[in-house]
């Protein structure tokens, strides 16, 4: 009886083991199919969170996938540890934005080469790593060449492909998209009709007209017509040179939603950052240095130029004609990129690289375009749109909108007085900025006097007297 019982237990254990092995084989097969799908390049949209868009950079499985060499990875880790001290493998992973498997393999090689030693163990099969004297000396030499030790760079080839997929020319905003983008501005249907084709071209346009009519406000909202996020690299790698790309001053990062599932099958490559389509405004401070790869002589880190950072977005040249660089100099620099849609840049090692020139270029100016540029350049900017003065009806509507925005009680009689006395009688043209500026003058006057904020004839007299003194 005992032997029979033992045999029964043995059969039960064997069956359980067999079931467990079969389940493991099924899981392994699923994992193999998943790896095979991922190895084809960027993840199929069906596997990525739907809010990420058509382009999703996939976490590299090997250094070859990341287009990095072992020496590239070793250099980053050595400089990081020289600057930060002892680190675990996962702390290195978090900083340079590569998978732990790749970092762990590199650290093992570095230990074998006596560049690092294990100082202590760490949770989750990890170790605390510390530089040896040999490793410290090598790290110092690497720092002298370039002090960058941030996220591992993305190859130029992968970046060019990302721009192709995310290009503005792939987007076709409709009338509804334009109305949504300009909903906080008073824009006539005629103006939207002129702007629509220009935006769809994805090329460039002149916005010209009298000052104060909202050219800059219009230009800054053009990107919103496309209403999507894009992915940009934190840094670019070009033949051993690193160009810092992501710029928190000009790029607005958009955080990723946490996946509902326990395991994120998207496997995002965190060397990339998801941002809102960029709108970069360059005014009178623009110089030729802003349009070239700039190398910091102290840190030996290069910075991407403005036109590269604005790819897949909008680059606004505000107050065109008043830059520190001459108009002819700027036009000579861009006359070919505007035509060919690509640009050439010089990097620190002396090599010239070809990069996409893929953004909506907006030249905003108070001057006549024909007085600034020649016919050859005007031909390359196919759309020239004048932002005209508002009509009296639009001016009144702007006053109503600004009263609501500034919480000032609206009254018809003082507005009639303002238009009759200070515009018609004075022969003064309406400007779209006047309602905001005059009402702010009234509000500030009332705050100073300690009286309720209100529109009166006397208050408008005071505001006009200070605002238009030298006009």
C-alpha positions, 0 to 999 in steps of 0.5 A: 500500500505504501509503495502504491501511494508513493507511486501515485505521488510520483505520478502527480509530481511528474504531471505537475512538472510536465505541465510546468515545463509546457507552460514555460515553453509556451512563455519562451515561445511568446518571448521569442516571437516578441523579440523577433518582432522588436528586432525589425526596428521601431515597434508596430503601432499596435504594440505601442500606447496609442497616444505615442503617435506613429513614431515610437523609438524602440529600446535597443536589444544590442549595441548594434541596434543602438548604433554604438560601439563598446568604446562609446559605452565605456567612455560614457560610463567612465566619465559618469563615474569620474563625475559622480563617484561609485554607482550601481549598474542600475544607477548607470542605466538610469543616467545614460538611458540604455537597457540594464542588460547592455550596461551590465555587460559593459561593466563586466568587460570594464571589470575584466579590463581592471577599469572598475572594481566591485565595491559591494553588492546591491539589490537585484543581482547588482553591484556597487562599482568604483573606478580603479586608478587605471580607470580614473586616468582613462576617464580624465583623458576622455574628459579632456576630449569631451566632458559629456556623460549624459544619455547615450547619443542617437545616431544621425541615421536614426534621427534622419529617419525620425524626421522623415516619419514625423515631418510636417509635410505628412500633416494636412491641417483642416479649417477646424484645426486652424479654428482650434489653434486660433480660438483665443485670437480674433482672426477673420475667416479671410485670414484663416483662408490665407493661412491654411494653404501656407501651413499645409505647404510645410515650407515657409511664409512671410507675415508682414504688416503694421506693428501691433496687429498680432503677427508674432501671436499668429506665428507662435500658434501655427504649430498648434494646427498640427496638434501632435507630439514628436520624439527628439533625441537627447543627444546626437552622435556623429563620428565620435562627436556628441551634439546636445539636441534636447533643449528644455528652453525650447522644447516642452517635454510631454510625460509618457502615460503609464501602461495599464498592463504590468509589463510595458510591451512598448519598450521605449528607447529613453535616449529619446524625449517626447515633446510638443511640436516645437515653436522656436522664436528668434528675434533681434538677438539672432546671429550666424553662430545660432545657425551652426553647431556651436562647440563650447571650448571649455566643456568640449560639448557641441550644441545643435543649431536652432533650425535643427532643434525646430525640425518637425515644428515652426521656426519664427524669425521675429522682427525680420530685418532687425537681426544682429546679422545682416539680412543678406547674410541670413538669406545667403545661409538659407537660400539652398536649405529652403529650396532643397529641404536639407542643410549642411553643418560643420561638426567639431571634427571638421566633417560636414554632415547633411541634416534635414531642414524640415520646419515651417519657417515664418519671417515676421516683419513690420517692413515690406518684404520686397524692401528686405530681400531680392526676387530669388529669395522671395520665390523660395518663400511661396506665401506672403500674407499681410496682417491688416489693421482690424476693422472698427467692428473687430476693434470693438469685439477685441475690446469686449474680449479684453474686458472679459479677460481683465475682469473690467465691466463693459460699457458701450458709451465710453467705447463710442467716446474712445473711437470718436474722439481718439481715433476718428477725430485724430485720424489714428488707425486701429491696431489689434494690440490697442484694446489690451494696452489701453485697458491695462492702462486704465486698470493700473490707474484705478489700482493706483488711485484705489478706486473700482476698475471701470471704463469711463471717458476720463479714464480713456483720456488718461490712457490715450494721453500716456500711451500715444504721447510720442505716436 
